[in-house]
Amino acid sequence: MCGIIGYMGPKSVVPILIEGLKKLEYRGYDSAGIAVVDKGHIQTRRVKGKIHSLEESLQKSPLNGSYGIGHTRWATHGRPSEENAHPHRDCTGQLVVVHNGIIENYLALKQALKKEGHTFRTETDTEVIAHLIEKKFRGSLEEAVRAAAAELEGAFAVAVLSVEDPDTIVAAKVGPPLVVGLGDNETLVSSDVNPILAYTQNAAFLEDGEMAVIKPEGVKFFDFSGKPVTKKIEHLTWNPLLIEKRGFKHFMLKEIFEQPEVVRDTLLGRISLDSGKVRLDEIGLSAPLLKHVRKALVIACGTSYHAGLVGKYFLESLAHVPVEVEYASEFRYRDFVIDKDTLVIVISQSGETADTLAALRACKERCAAVLAITNAVSSSIARESHGVLYTHAGPEIGVAATKTFTAQLTALLLLALNLGQIKGNIDQETSYALIEEMQRIPHKMEKVLARAKAIEDLASRFVSFSHFLYMGRWVNFPVALEGALKLKEISYVHAEGYPAGEMKHGPIALIDEKMPTLAIVPKDKVYDKLLSNISEIKARAGYVLAVAFEDDAQIPQHVDVVIPIPSAHPLLTPFLTVVPLQLFAYFIAAKRGADVDQPRNLAKSVTVE
Ligand code: M6R
């Protein structure tokens, strides 16, 4: 949901802003712009389209400057156009703003500012920020931003500069993330750490109601009342190389292939093969608290929600606690009832999803203990939760979540085992068996990945199909949902995920020779049931592709195509079954010429409601 960047330092600012925006492009990509200050003059360049269009424009007609700000947009107010692209200006053009978020009272502010004589040029909510700061400006940009912030309602992360207060960038936030990178003689401000990593590994994350005043001599932090704030400097551990494609055509494909490593990294140091124990002391929730958990409530969106659904099976089987899984966007508006023995588990790879964050806050207000499962260190969700279980997936750039999904599954399995052990609900033999099997999962994932070419060939045969049905049961029902979501979001092909037992209650009416079914059929307790469901589809001229164990001699007689995976413990099969579905979606999308890493209408980090 929009990416913002700012740079103050001795290096040439334009290439730094452009490189930074490329790394933030996954957050939004309908228009982009930069503003730089050169010898007391602001120069702005904005384009409709992606960063490469901005780059082309700058190649044709370069800008120079000593410091500046930039933005990549995901439109909320006002269609994607050059005029609506950020940075936005005040009446004088001497002050510019980049913004991520939504100003909820912008119409009222706009009307009032217009009455006072301000001239608006765009349809955006952001433009009111520029005019409001202009109105408040008395020589200090810091004070003007502070005064304006007091009148803004909604969510905003902003970076502002004005030639009337030279050599200054002011950043402030309520809601969306902002991180300040503290390099040698240079400071960056950004929506996430990715653009910063090339320059420094030292960073400070702004909290809501805080601002950073960036000058050539360094940065100072304040709260909105003007009180100086001492920020903790975090050491970023992500390797900048993780945000390169490294020979893969798309980030998504690279990230699919990174999954074995990601699962290993997320397990690392958390399991003991000697004792069969899972150790999660790091999460910050005490063993007595966990021992008294009588129910878990999982809240998430999108792919993280699907991971939560798989987690329900893990937690119920291994910890024997009842689990509810909720869409954050629905949950936050419910009159929900929660008791003190409920553990709320919020799952979010980005740690910034607005609905998940709002649901988390609502649960905290009702005194529930909240554990976050996230991939983003010091993200809003990580900071606001009582405990955090980090996934170690590294940065995920493809808008479609892949490696963060399997990392979330790993974290959920660890949590289920840990909770089961603390509560005494799981015997040692089961713990050992699962931990041992979990150790083997990354290698088995590698075996699935080694068959990518066969999945690519299979995808070639289905490129022109317009509808797909995905079905699974038990722990693979959520994988069916996830497989369908992957196909929908990157290839724009209609796909539905269903629990196979529900087919005969309606969806089977869709089946004909034009609607292939991807069935997830590992050998587990519902295997025979699934074979019956498959027969029902075959009896109606349906074409069935089955993800099944490679040593399953029976399945080829029941389906048209088998996509083999190594056999595994039934509960752990989602780690393997999801991989061919990710690859299938990827190859269909790539062959259809879709923009795989940046699908239309989407953004990686959904920081607006
Ligand atoms: O960052 P989060 O995990 O909270 O994001 C949740 C969803 O926005 C995300 O999973 C989305 O559905 C992806 N496009 C799925 O590929």
Boltz pocket constraint, residues with backbone or C-beta under 6 A from the ligand:
constraints:
  - pocket:
      binder: B
      contacts: [[A, 301], [A, 302], [A, 303], [A, 304], [A, 305], [A, 347], [A, 348], [A, 349], [A, 350], [A, 351], [A, 352], [A, 353], [A, 356], [A, 399], [A, 400], [A, 401], [A, 402], [A, 489], [A, 602], [A, 603], [A, 604], [A, 605], [A, 606]]
      max_distance: 6.0
